[in-house]
Amino acid sequence: MTTLPVTNELGYFSIRLESIGGLGANLAGKMLAEAGVLGSGLNGVNFSSYGSEKKGSPVKSFVLFGDSQTEIRSHSPIEEPDVIGVFHEALFKTTPVLSGLRTGGTVLINSSKSIEQLSQFTDLPNGKIAIINALQIAIKEKTRVNTAMLGALFRICDFLNPEDMRQTIRKTFERKNPHLVDANIKTFDRGYQEVTIHTVEDTETEKTNSFIQEQPELGYLTQEIGGIISGQGNSLLKDLASSRQGFVPALEKESCINCAACDYVCPDFCFVWEERISKRGKKRMLLKGIDYQYCKGCLKCVEACPSNALRKVKESDQAIRESQAQIAFPLIKGGE
């Protein structure tokens, strides 16, 4: 019989996954709950919270476990989880991902940074901090970050049997994508083996993790008179760093034929053009570069490019800053 390490007043062990659309957190939550219920004999439930189903939109996935004698009747968003999984470290800039973490809880972060670097990057809570470079594993194995995160979560939740998740992976992928089964199992195993777990104890400062309910900036009480929408529903005024998933398009100007196929399919007007004199002495619009401030990494431009001047590359802060300097557009935060 599987014994849960800790439970809340209702007898639940709770997990909250913080992610963005496209990283597979919704599927990860479903697979995690399935492995716990069918493999370990626990009672469990999974449900998710998200807006429009597209890359870059905020996603939360919730998993509740109870022992075989505990009925689970809650489908409310988890405010005080025992474990939080952060699928993209840029979420720390825009979302209170750590809010409500229970005392002694564990935070799993998909990051290439060390614990010292993360401590400077964000205010880590007291408790256990687990770090896994899920993106690097996914790139190497040609999978997605969710199965690497699942491997790390099974290492943290040691009351679950890793073999149950391997069986769940086989069941999930073998029908429609049998060629992905072995790669995802290998990704899961690497996540399980490569995660590092640290204990953070800050006795000098009292860190609280009270749950923060996210509220819209404008509502029926705070909207301007006349119903003016001051924050348009596009990315022109927003920093989309938290929307990217680790890949961005890169431009090789030497191969570019300035056909504008990339500009035609780009949903966020990321391509910068300038008027120059061609070799024939005529005025022509030529592609200057990519404004990454608006790019969410959908890579539609790479698919549309007929000359292979655009290619998919791993996102690098230094490369993005250099590109912004070339087009003379500084990176700014939303609202600045």
BALOBA-1460 file (C-alpha; in Angstrom, 3 decimals):
// residues 336
<rec num="1" residu="m" x="0.000" y="0.000" z="0.000"/>
<rec num="2" residu="t" x="1.354" y="3.413" z="-1.053"/>
<rec num="3" residu="t" x="1.778" y="5.916" z="1.784"/>
<rec num="4" residu="l" x="1.701" y="9.639" z="1.035"/>
<rec num="5" residu="p" x="4.494" y="11.640" z="2.761"/>
<rec num="6" residu="v" x="2.283" y="14.583" z="3.762"/>
<rec num="7" residu="t" x="-1.351" y="15.547" z="3.289"/>
<rec num="8" residu="n" x="-3.506" y="18.592" z="3.920"/>
<rec num="9" residu="e" x="-6.558" y="18.747" z="6.186"/>
<rec num="10" residu="l" x="-8.626" y="16.949" z="3.534"/>
<rec num="11" residu="g" x="-6.084" y="14.145" z="3.175"/>
<rec num="12" residu="y" x="-4.691" y="15.293" z="-0.201"/>
<rec num="13" residu="f" x="-1.128" y="15.513" z="-1.490"/>
<rec num="14" residu="s" x="-1.184" y="18.317" z="-4.066"/>
<rec num="15" residu="i" x="0.960" y="19.270" z="-7.068"/>
<rec num="16" residu="r" x="0.694" y="22.440" z="-9.166"/>
<rec num="17" residu="l" x="2.408" y="22.733" z="-12.554"/>
<rec num="18" residu="e" x="3.099" y="26.271" z="-13.797"/>
<rec num="19" residu="s" x="3.735" y="26.510" z="-17.523"/>
<rec num="20" residu="i" x="2.945" y="28.117" z="-20.859"/>
<rec num="21" residu="g" x="1.067" y="26.626" z="-23.793"/>
<rec num="22" residu="g" x="3.178" y="24.307" z="-25.913"/>
<rec num="23" residu="l" x="5.409" y="22.796" z="-23.226"/>
<rec num="24" residu="g" x="3.061" y="19.897" z="-22.461"/>
<rec num="25" residu="a" x="2.138" y="20.625" z="-18.839"/>
<rec num="26" residu="n" x="-1.503" y="19.655" z="-19.408"/>
<rec num="27" residu="l" x="-0.517" y="16.233" z="-20.751"/>
<rec num="28" residu="a" x="2.114" y="15.859" z="-18.018"/>
<rec num="29" residu="g" x="-0.548" y="16.374" z="-15.345"/>
<rec num="30" residu="k" x="-2.815" y="13.765" z="-16.931"/>
<rec num="31" residu="m" x="-0.001" y="11.210" z="-17.179"/>
<rec num="32" residu="l" x="1.164" y="11.898" z="-13.623"/>
<rec num="33" residu="a" x="-2.316" y="11.325" z="-12.206"/>
<rec num="34" residu="e" x="-2.837" y="8.203" z="-14.342"/>
<rec num="35" residu="a" x="0.437" y="6.638" z="-13.189"/>
<rec num="36" residu="g" x="-0.398" y="7.308" z="-9.535"/>
<rec num="37" residu="v" x="-3.922" y="5.901" z="-9.782"/>
<rec num="38" residu="l" x="-3.397" y="2.872" z="-12.018"/>
<rec num="39" residu="g" x="0.117" y="2.062" z="-10.833"/>
<rec num="40" residu="s" x="0.273" y="2.935" z="-7.153"/>
<rec num="41" residu="g" x="-3.385" y="2.356" z="-6.257"/>
<rec num="42" residu="l" x="-3.946" y="5.912" z="-5.074"/>
<rec num="43" residu="n" x="-7.056" y="7.947" z="-5.580"/>
<rec num="44" residu="g" x="-6.219" y="10.876" z="-7.817"/>
<rec num="45" residu="v" x="-7.537" y="13.602" z="-10.055"/>
<rec num="46" residu="n" x="-6.071" y="15.975" z="-12.623"/>
<rec num="47" residu="f" x="-7.514" y="19.176" z="-14.053"/>
<rec num="48" residu="s" x="-6.045" y="22.237" z="-15.762"/>
<rec num="49" residu="s" x="-6.603" y="25.960" z="-16.086"/>
<rec num="50" residu="y" x="-5.744" y="27.833" z="-19.257"/>
<rec num="51" residu="g" x="-7.042" y="30.429" z="-21.681"/>
<rec num="52" residu="s" x="-6.722" y="30.240" z="-25.437"/>
<rec num="53" residu="e" x="-4.892" y="27.070" z="-26.458"/>
<rec num="54" residu="k" x="-1.870" y="28.529" z="-28.191"/>
<rec num="55" residu="k" x="1.846" y="28.767" z="-27.591"/>
<rec num="56" residu="g" x="2.757" y="31.328" z="-24.987"/>
<rec num="57" residu="s" x="-0.539" y="31.414" z="-23.062"/>
<rec num="58" residu="p" x="-0.370" y="30.738" z="-19.291"/>
<rec num="59" residu="v" x="-1.228" y="27.172" z="-18.272"/>
<rec num="60" residu="k" x="-1.680" y="25.629" z="-14.836"/>
<rec num="61" residu="s" x="-2.157" y="21.911" z="-14.305"/>
<rec num="62" residu="f" x="-3.249" y="20.486" z="-10.946"/>
<rec num="63" residu="v" x="-2.859" y="16.980" z="-9.519"/>
<rec num="64" residu="l" x="-4.363" y="15.711" z="-6.261"/>
<rec num="65" residu="f" x="-3.525" y="12.367" z="-4.682"/>
<rec num="66" residu="g" x="-5.213" y="10.667" z="-1.745"/>
<rec num="67" residu="d" x="-4.852" y="7.191" z="-0.276"/>
<rec num="68" residu="s" x="-7.264" y="4.452" z="-1.319"/>
<rec num="69" residu="q" x="-9.634" y="5.339" z="1.536"/>
<rec num="70" residu="t" x="-9.777" y="9.070" z="0.761"/>
<rec num="71" residu="e" x="-12.334" y="10.229" z="-1.772"/>
<rec num="72" residu="i" x="-11.317" y="13.283" z="-3.789"/>
<rec num="73" residu="r" x="-14.201" y="15.654" z="-4.348"/>
<rec num="74" residu="s" x="-12.277" y="18.849" z="-5.117"/>
<rec num="75" residu="h" x="-11.726" y="20.375" z="-8.538"/>
<rec num="76" residu="s" x="-10.715" y="23.808" z="-7.288"/>
<rec num="77" residu="p" x="-7.366" y="25.364" z="-8.299"/>
<rec num="78" residu="i" x="-4.664" y="24.325" z="-5.840"/>
<rec num="79" residu="e" x="-3.661" y="27.304" z="-3.698"/>
<rec num="80" residu="e" x="-1.332" y="25.546" z="-1.224"/>
<rec num="81" residu="p" x="0.583" y="22.811" z="-3.090"/>
<rec num="82" residu="d" x="3.168" y="20.460" z="-1.645"/>
<rec num="83" residu="v" x="5.098" y="20.488" z="-4.941"/>
<rec num="84" residu="i" x="5.315" y="23.171" z="-7.632"/>
<rec num="85" residu="g" x="6.760" y="22.443" z="-11.073"/>
<rec num="86" residu="v" x="7.881" y="25.506" z="-13.072"/>
<rec num="87" residu="f" x="8.227" y="24.581" z="-16.758"/>
<rec num="88" residu="h" x="9.814" y="27.879" z="-17.858"/>
<rec num="89" residu="e" x="11.979" y="30.068" z="-15.633"/>
<rec num="90" residu="a" x="10.831" y="33.271" z="-17.374"/>
<rec num="91" residu="l" x="7.451" y="32.777" z="-15.661"/>
<rec num="92" residu="f" x="9.057" y="34.173" z="-12.506"/>
<rec num="93" residu="k" x="8.986" y="37.603" z="-14.193"/>
<rec num="94" residu="t" x="5.247" y="37.646" z="-14.887"/>
<rec num="95" residu="t" x="3.466" y="35.204" z="-12.566"/>
<rec num="96" residu="p" x="3.613" y="34.521" z="-8.796"/>
<rec num="97" residu="v" x="4.439" y="30.883" z="-9.486"/>
<rec num="98" residu="l" x="5.673" y="30.132" z="-5.963"/>
<rec num="99" residu="s" x="2.677" y="31.562" z="-4.119"/>
<rec num="100" residu="g" x="1.032" y="29.325" z="-1.556"/>
<rec num="101" residu="l" x="3.794" y="26.686" z="-1.380"/>
<rec num="102" residu="r" x="3.353" y="24.762" z="1.862"/>
<rec num="103" residu="t" x="6.077" y="24.828" z="4.494"/>
<rec num="104" residu="g" x="8.704" y="22.229" z="3.644"/>
<rec num="105" residu="g" x="7.425" y="21.957" z="0.071"/>
<rec num="106" residu="t" x="9.512" y="21.439" z="-3.043"/>
<rec num="107" residu="v" x="9.896" y="23.632" z="-6.137"/>
<rec num="108" residu="l" x="11.065" y="22.012" z="-9.380"/>
<rec num="109" residu="i" x="12.460" y="24.476" z="-11.938"/>
<rec num="110" residu="n" x="13.315" y="23.820" z="-15.582"/>
<rec num="111" residu="s" x="16.533" y="25.819" z="-15.822"/>
<rec num="112" residu="s" x="20.166" y="25.686" z="-16.881"/>
<rec num="113" residu="k" x="21.135" y="28.011" z="-14.018"/>
<rec num="114" residu="s" x="22.793" y="26.926" z="-10.788"/>
<rec num="115" residu="i" x="21.105" y="27.308" z="-7.402"/>
<rec num="116" residu="e" x="23.294" y="30.374" z="-6.746"/>
<rec num="117" residu="q" x="22.249" y="32.002" z="-10.025"/>
<rec num="118" residu="l" x="18.578" y="31.249" z="-9.402"/>
<rec num="119" residu="s" x="18.843" y="32.789" z="-5.935"/>
<rec num="120" residu="q" x="19.903" y="36.069" z="-7.590"/>
<rec num="121" residu="f" x="17.274" y="35.708" z="-10.298"/>
<rec num="122" residu="t" x="14.306" y="35.224" z="-7.966"/>
<rec num="123" residu="d" x="13.502" y="35.027" z="-4.265"/>
<rec num="124" residu="l" x="13.527" y="31.289" z="-3.658"/>
<rec num="125" residu="p" x="11.481" y="30.040" z="-0.701"/>
<rec num="126" residu="n" x="12.753" y="28.041" z="2.238"/>
<rec num="127" residu="g" x="12.472" y="24.333" z="1.503"/>
<rec num="128" residu="k" x="13.741" y="22.075" z="-1.246"/>
<rec num="129" residu="i" x="14.675" y="23.442" z="-4.681"/>
<rec num="130" residu="a" x="15.048" y="20.925" z="-7.496"/>
<rec num="131" residu="i" x="16.679" y="21.951" z="-10.782"/>
<rec num="132" residu="i" x="16.535" y="20.072" z="-14.091"/>
<rec num="133" residu="n" x="17.701" y="21.273" z="-17.505"/>
<rec num="134" residu="a" x="14.648" y="19.756" z="-19.174"/>
<rec num="135" residu="l" x="15.061" y="21.804" z="-22.351"/>
<rec num="136" residu="q" x="18.591" y="20.542" z="-22.969"/>
<rec num="137" residu="i" x="17.436" y="16.946" z="-22.466"/>
<rec num="138" residu="a" x="14.453" y="17.456" z="-24.801"/>
<rec num="139" residu="i" x="16.672" y="18.941" z="-27.520"/>
<rec num="140" residu="k" x="19.113" y="16.038" z="-27.255"/>
<rec num="141" residu="e" x="16.407" y="13.348" z="-27.311"/>
<rec num="142" residu="k" x="14.161" y="15.229" z="-29.811"/>
<rec num="143" residu="t" x="11.190" y="15.221" z="-27.437"/>
<rec num="144" residu="r" x="9.459" y="17.854" z="-25.287"/>
<rec num="145" residu="v" x="10.303" y="19.138" z="-21.845"/>
<rec num="146" residu="n" x="7.248" y="17.565" z="-20.182"/>
<rec num="147" residu="t" x="8.607" y="14.012" z="-19.968"/>
<rec num="148" residu="a" x="11.913" y="15.272" z="-18.551"/>
<rec num="149" residu="m" x="9.945" y="17.243" z="-15.950"/>
<rec num="150" residu="l" x="7.937" y="14.099" z="-15.159"/>
<rec num="151" residu="g" x="11.173" y="12.216" z="-14.501"/>
<rec num="152" residu="a" x="12.267" y="14.893" z="-12.049"/>
<rec num="153" residu="l" x="8.821" y="14.936" z="-10.397"/>
<rec num="154" residu="f" x="8.986" y="11.163" z="-9.830"/>
<rec num="155" residu="r" x="12.383" y="11.613" z="-8.167"/>
<rec num="156" residu="i" x="10.832" y="14.235" z="-5.867"/>
<rec num="157" residu="c" x="7.630" y="12.246" z="-5.240"/>
<rec num="158" residu="d" x="9.449" y="9.074" z="-4.261"/>
<rec num="159" residu="f" x="6.210" y="7.391" z="-3.153"/>
<rec num="160" residu="l" x="5.459" y="6.906" z="-6.878"/>
<rec num="161" residu="n" x="6.988" y="4.049" z="-8.893"/>
<rec num="162" residu="p" x="8.956" y="5.199" z="-11.989"/>
<rec num="163" residu="e" x="8.039" y="1.984" z="-13.822"/>
<rec num="164" residu="d" x="4.380" y="3.020" z="-13.647"/>
<rec num="165" residu="m" x="5.204" y="6.174" z="-15.603"/>
<rec num="166" residu="r" x="7.181" y="4.219" z="-18.197"/>
<rec num="167" residu="q" x="4.087" y="2.099" z="-18.773"/>
<rec num="168" residu="t" x="1.958" y="5.260" z="-18.975"/>
<rec num="169" residu="i" x="4.337" y="6.744" z="-21.567"/>
<rec num="170" residu="r" x="4.067" y="3.589" z="-23.665"/>
<rec num="171" residu="k" x="0.286" y="3.645" z="-23.435"/>
<rec num="172" residu="t" x="0.094" y="7.356" z="-24.278"/>
<rec num="173" residu="f" x="2.359" y="7.340" z="-27.339"/>
<rec num="174" residu="e" x="2.293" y="3.858" z="-28.864"/>
<rec num="175" residu="r" x="-1.085" y="4.226" z="-30.597"/>
<rec num="176" residu="k" x="-0.529" y="7.472" z="-32.543"/>
<rec num="177" residu="n" x="3.227" y="8.035" z="-32.284"/>
<rec num="178" residu="p" x="4.939" y="4.691" z="-31.643"/>
<rec num="179" residu="h" x="8.254" y="6.094" z="-32.890"/>
<rec num="180" residu="l" x="8.290" y="8.489" z="-29.907"/>
<rec num="181" residu="v" x="7.918" y="5.859" z="-27.177"/>
<rec num="182" residu="d" x="11.587" y="4.984" z="-26.659"/>
<rec num="183" residu="a" x="12.738" y="8.618" z="-26.916"/>
<rec num="184" residu="n" x="10.226" y="9.772" z="-24.297"/>
<rec num="185" residu="i" x="11.104" y="6.922" z="-21.931"/>
<rec num="186" residu="k" x="14.770" y="7.876" z="-22.277"/>
<rec num="187" residu="t" x="13.851" y="11.533" z="-21.647"/>
<rec num="188" residu="f" x="11.925" y="10.502" z="-18.520"/>
<rec num="189" residu="d" x="14.846" y="8.414" z="-17.244"/>
<rec num="190" residu="r" x="17.305" y="11.261" z="-17.817"/>
<rec num="191" residu="g" x="15.015" y="13.668" z="-15.952"/>
<rec num="192" residu="y" x="14.854" y="11.200" z="-13.049"/>
<rec num="193" residu="q" x="18.639" y="10.766" z="-12.945"/>
<rec num="194" residu="e" x="19.866" y="14.292" z="-13.703"/>
<rec num="195" residu="v" x="17.680" y="16.400" z="-11.397"/>
<rec num="196" residu="t" x="19.587" y="18.023" z="-8.527"/>
<rec num="197" residu="i" x="17.840" y="18.741" z="-5.227"/>
<rec num="198" residu="h" x="18.993" y="21.463" z="-2.822"/>
<rec num="199" residu="t" x="17.793" y="22.512" z="0.612"/>
<rec num="200" residu="v" x="17.338" y="26.260" z="1.160"/>
<rec num="201" residu="e" x="17.254" y="27.515" z="4.744"/>
<rec num="202" residu="d" x="17.335" y="31.266" z="5.233"/>
<rec num="203" residu="t" x="17.249" y="31.890" z="8.977"/>
<rec num="204" residu="e" x="17.949" y="35.622" z="8.666"/>
<rec num="205" residu="t" x="14.743" y="36.512" z="6.824"/>
<rec num="206" residu="e" x="11.235" y="35.204" z="7.286"/>
<rec num="207" residu="k" x="9.978" y="34.232" z="3.841"/>
<rec num="208" residu="t" x="6.257" y="33.765" z="3.428"/>
<rec num="209" residu="n" x="4.541" y="32.059" z="0.528"/>
<rec num="210" residu="s" x="0.991" y="33.250" z="0.987"/>
<rec num="211" residu="f" x="-1.204" y="32.479" z="-1.994"/>
<rec num="212" residu="i" x="-1.580" y="35.434" z="-4.379"/>
<rec num="213" residu="q" x="-4.744" y="35.527" z="-6.468"/>
<rec num="214" residu="e" x="-3.892" y="37.009" z="-9.852"/>
<rec num="215" residu="q" x="-6.252" y="39.814" z="-10.804"/>
<rec num="216" residu="p" x="-6.775" y="41.539" z="-14.175"/>
<rec num="217" residu="e" x="-5.495" y="45.101" z="-14.355"/>
<rec num="218" residu="l" x="-8.860" y="46.375" z="-15.560"/>
<rec num="219" residu="g" x="-12.358" y="45.325" z="-14.519"/>
<rec num="220" residu="y" x="-15.827" y="46.775" z="-14.333"/>
<rec num="221" residu="l" x="-14.787" y="48.959" z="-11.394"/>
<rec num="222" residu="t" x="-11.435" y="50.094" z="-12.790"/>
<rec num="223" residu="q" x="-12.093" y="50.376" z="-16.524"/>
<rec num="224" residu="e" x="-11.806" y="53.881" z="-17.959"/>
<rec num="225" residu="i" x="-14.986" y="55.785" z="-18.752"/>
<rec num="226" residu="g" x="-16.223" y="55.005" z="-22.242"/>
<rec num="227" residu="g" x="-14.906" y="51.441" z="-22.228"/>
<rec num="228" residu="i" x="-11.522" y="52.371" z="-23.690"/>
<rec num="229" residu="i" x="-9.229" y="49.359" z="-24.033"/>
<rec num="230" residu="s" x="-5.802" y="50.729" z="-23.152"/>
<rec num="231" residu="g" x="-4.064" y="47.332" z="-23.253"/>
<rec num="232" residu="q" x="-4.625" y="45.933" z="-26.734"/>
<rec num="233" residu="g" x="-4.796" y="42.192" z="-27.247"/>
<rec num="234" residu="n" x="-1.512" y="41.944" z="-29.132"/>
<rec num="235" residu="s" x="2.184" y="41.766" z="-28.382"/>
<rec num="236" residu="l" x="3.157" y="45.234" z="-29.617"/>
<rec num="237" residu="l" x="3.296" y="46.576" z="-26.050"/>
<rec num="238" residu="k" x="4.435" y="43.413" z="-24.293"/>
<rec num="239" residu="d" x="7.712" y="41.714" z="-23.525"/>
<rec num="240" residu="l" x="7.125" y="38.142" z="-24.718"/>
<rec num="241" residu="a" x="10.251" y="36.598" z="-23.208"/>
<rec num="242" residu="s" x="8.100" y="34.323" z="-21.067"/>
<rec num="243" residu="s" x="6.248" y="33.062" z="-24.157"/>
<rec num="244" residu="r" x="9.255" y="31.592" z="-25.897"/>
<rec num="245" residu="q" x="10.003" y="27.922" z="-25.448"/>
<rec num="246" residu="g" x="13.758" y="27.874" z="-25.942"/>
<rec num="247" residu="f" x="13.877" y="28.256" z="-29.726"/>
<rec num="248" residu="v" x="13.841" y="31.344" z="-31.934"/>
<rec num="249" residu="p" x="14.416" y="31.954" z="-35.655"/>
<rec num="250" residu="a" x="17.864" y="33.143" z="-36.774"/>
<rec num="251" residu="l" x="18.465" y="35.095" z="-39.999"/>
<rec num="252" residu="e" x="21.341" y="34.569" z="-42.432"/>
<rec num="253" residu="k" x="21.235" y="37.749" z="-44.493"/>
<rec num="254" residu="e" x="23.521" y="36.345" z="-47.193"/>
<rec num="255" residu="s" x="20.888" y="33.733" z="-48.115"/>
<rec num="256" residu="c" x="17.880" y="36.063" z="-47.825"/>
<rec num="257" residu="i" x="16.099" y="36.934" z="-51.093"/>
<rec num="258" residu="n" x="13.835" y="39.525" z="-49.423"/>
<rec num="259" residu="c" x="10.686" y="37.808" z="-50.636"/>
<rec num="260" residu="a" x="8.741" y="38.739" z="-47.460"/>
<rec num="261" residu="a" x="7.287" y="35.233" z="-47.051"/>
<rec num="262" residu="c" x="8.381" y="35.401" z="-43.404"/>
<rec num="263" residu="d" x="6.668" y="38.731" z="-42.872"/>
<rec num="264" residu="y" x="3.479" y="37.390" z="-44.452"/>
<rec num="265" residu="v" x="3.107" y="34.529" z="-41.936"/>
<rec num="266" residu="c" x="4.473" y="36.271" z="-38.823"/>
<rec num="267" residu="p" x="1.583" y="36.899" z="-36.385"/>
<rec num="268" residu="d" x="3.385" y="39.612" z="-34.429"/>
<rec num="269" residu="f" x="5.157" y="41.820" z="-37.007"/>
<rec num="270" residu="c" x="8.636" y="40.824" z="-35.844"/>
<rec num="271" residu="f" x="10.506" y="41.551" z="-39.084"/>
<rec num="272" residu="v" x="12.192" y="44.927" z="-39.551"/>
<rec num="273" residu="w" x="12.549" y="46.340" z="-43.063"/>
<rec num="274" residu="e" x="14.380" y="49.346" z="-44.462"/>
<rec num="275" residu="e" x="14.389" y="51.094" z="-47.808"/>
<rec num="276" residu="r" x="17.696" y="50.883" z="-49.658"/>
<rec num="277" residu="i" x="19.041" y="51.277" z="-53.167"/>
<rec num="278" residu="s" x="19.450" y="47.932" z="-54.963"/>
<rec num="279" residu="k" x="22.350" y="46.987" z="-57.227"/>
<rec num="280" residu="r" x="20.241" y="48.128" z="-60.150"/>
<rec num="281" residu="g" x="19.888" y="51.573" z="-58.665"/>
<rec num="282" residu="k" x="16.235" y="51.190" z="-57.682"/>
<rec num="283" residu="k" x="14.647" y="51.721" z="-54.293"/>
<rec num="284" residu="r" x="13.710" y="48.460" z="-52.608"/>
<rec num="285" residu="m" x="12.573" y="47.254" z="-49.196"/>
<rec num="286" residu="l" x="15.203" y="44.917" z="-47.746"/>
<rec num="287" residu="l" x="15.013" y="42.832" z="-44.574"/>
<rec num="288" residu="k" x="17.097" y="44.344" z="-41.777"/>
<rec num="289" residu="g" x="16.534" y="41.769" z="-39.035"/>
<rec num="290" residu="i" x="14.197" y="40.271" z="-36.439"/>
<rec num="291" residu="d" x="12.834" y="42.214" z="-33.490"/>
<rec num="292" residu="y" x="12.889" y="39.468" z="-30.841"/>
<rec num="293" residu="q" x="10.992" y="41.674" z="-28.415"/>
<rec num="294" residu="y" x="7.772" y="40.620" z="-30.161"/>
<rec num="295" residu="c" x="8.812" y="37.101" z="-31.222"/>
<rec num="296" residu="k" x="7.221" y="34.200" z="-29.332"/>
<rec num="297" residu="g" x="9.144" y="31.510" z="-31.210"/>
<rec num="298" residu="c" x="6.261" y="30.017" z="-33.223"/>
<rec num="299" residu="l" x="8.785" y="29.396" z="-36.057"/>
<rec num="300" residu="k" x="6.170" y="29.845" z="-38.797"/>
<rec num="301" residu="c" x="8.706" y="32.019" z="-40.606"/>
<rec num="302" residu="v" x="11.243" y="29.172" z="-40.688"/>
<rec num="303" residu="e" x="8.664" y="26.898" z="-42.310"/>
<rec num="304" residu="a" x="7.715" y="29.558" z="-44.885"/>
<rec num="305" residu="c" x="11.234" y="30.653" z="-45.892"/>
<rec num="306" residu="p" x="11.995" y="29.355" z="-49.436"/>
<rec num="307" residu="s" x="15.729" y="30.101" z="-49.304"/>
<rec num="308" residu="n" x="16.615" y="28.589" z="-45.908"/>
<rec num="309" residu="a" x="17.777" y="32.020" z="-44.743"/>
<rec num="310" residu="l" x="15.819" y="31.448" z="-41.523"/>
<rec num="311" residu="r" x="16.674" y="28.539" z="-39.276"/>
<rec num="312" residu="k" x="15.611" y="27.284" z="-35.856"/>
<rec num="313" residu="v" x="18.203" y="27.897" z="-33.125"/>
<rec num="314" residu="k" x="18.349" y="27.611" z="-29.359"/>
<rec num="315" residu="e" x="17.493" y="30.895" z="-27.657"/>
<rec num="316" residu="s" x="20.433" y="32.813" z="-26.220"/>
<rec num="317" residu="d" x="20.180" y="36.055" z="-24.242"/>
<rec num="318" residu="q" x="23.469" y="37.302" z="-25.705"/>
<rec num="319" residu="a" x="22.461" y="36.510" z="-29.310"/>
<rec num="320" residu="i" x="19.129" y="38.289" z="-28.854"/>
<rec num="321" residu="r" x="20.796" y="41.396" z="-27.408"/>
<rec num="322" residu="e" x="23.272" y="41.462" z="-30.306"/>
<rec num="323" residu="s" x="20.445" y="41.134" z="-32.839"/>
<rec num="324" residu="q" x="18.482" y="43.960" z="-31.200"/>
<rec num="325" residu="a" x="21.589" y="46.157" z="-31.380"/>
<rec num="326" residu="q" x="21.969" y="45.455" z="-35.117"/>
<rec num="327" residu="i" x="18.441" y="46.634" z="-35.857"/>
<rec num="328" residu="a" x="18.834" y="49.526" z="-33.395"/>
<rec num="329" residu="f" x="15.741" y="48.481" z="-31.392"/>
<rec num="330" residu="p" x="16.457" y="48.101" z="-27.651"/>
<rec num="331" residu="l" x="14.755" y="45.383" z="-25.627"/>
<rec num="332" residu="i" x="12.160" y="46.999" z="-23.358"/>
<rec num="333" residu="k" x="9.701" y="45.792" z="-20.766"/>
<rec num="334" residu="g" x="5.984" y="46.142" z="-21.316"/>
<rec num="335" residu="g" x="4.733" y="49.597" z="-20.402"/>
<rec num="336" residu="e" x="8.146" y="51.326" z="-20.580"/>
